[in-house]
Amino acid sequence: MISSVKSLLKGCLLGVLALGLWGCQTKVALSPERAASGGLALAQRLYASGQNLTAVAAKGSATFTAASGSKHYFEFEAYAQKPDIFVYVVFGPTGTPVLRIILMGDEVTVVDYGQKVFLTGHKDRLDMARLPVPLTLTELLAILTGSLPAPPVKAEAKRLGSERDPKSEVLVTDQNGVPYQITVDGYPESPAAPVLKLLKTQTSLGEALVVAFSDQKSVVRRDNQEAVLFPHKITATLGGSNNRRVLDIRYSTVALGAVRPREVFFLERPTGFASEEL
């Protein structure tokens, strides 16, 4: 039974997402100094815009295309709150929940409504390192907010945009030594926060991961009434040509900055559900 639940967790956590090198031709060669300073400035502002956002709630649907070409559709609700809360609910064809995951601190609670099982344990028991896209809660939040998961410490701009054409392409290394290649709408001299359009990296298993952010819509934050652009479509492509999987996420509703008390996330075991260790 635990094995089947972990299998379902594997597919559903991939659905949160919410994440190779690429070459580009520039019309004007950048000096090394401007490539480094301009690229780092953009990456730092992108990271700061995500750090400023403490909570994201979203409702939507996802279609996962397996390497075999088979498609799997499901609807979900997700809520992430810094520094350590993440809630994910998957709904069945009738609109009732089939799986609920609550991560809070070091503890995880999983409710499998189909098998009527209530599982609890340490978050490490989710074995996230074995997931197709192994992500920490910080990384999940970064994807949900269209930001970067850790402070950038080094950057090299392949292309720096301008006021007339703001598209910039930057290779970033964060403080954990993780490389990201990003495409943003933004340029160093602009006072506005860059808008992440494309992120390329690799998973800890060495697979290529490309995440495209689109359908940017203005959302008013509930904590400070600031209007920000937020992606309502995220397409994640994982693996190479022989094992290519695609996850297409579309948000129907997004709420930003709606911080909630921790006690609302404690969940009692439903009546009639078996209690087991994860």
Protein Blocks (a to p, Z undefined) as FASTA:
>chain_A
ZZmmmmmmmmmmmmmnopaddddddfbdcdfklmmmmmmmmmmmmmmmmmmpmbdcdddd
dddddfkopacddddddddddfkbccdddddfkopafbdcddehjbccdddfklopacdd
dfklnommlpmbacdfklmmmmmnopafbdcfbdcdfbdcdfklmcccdddddfkopacd
dddeddfklmbdcddfbdcdddfkopacddddehiacdddfklopacdddfbdcddeddf
klcccdddddfbdcehiacdfklmpccddehiacddZZ
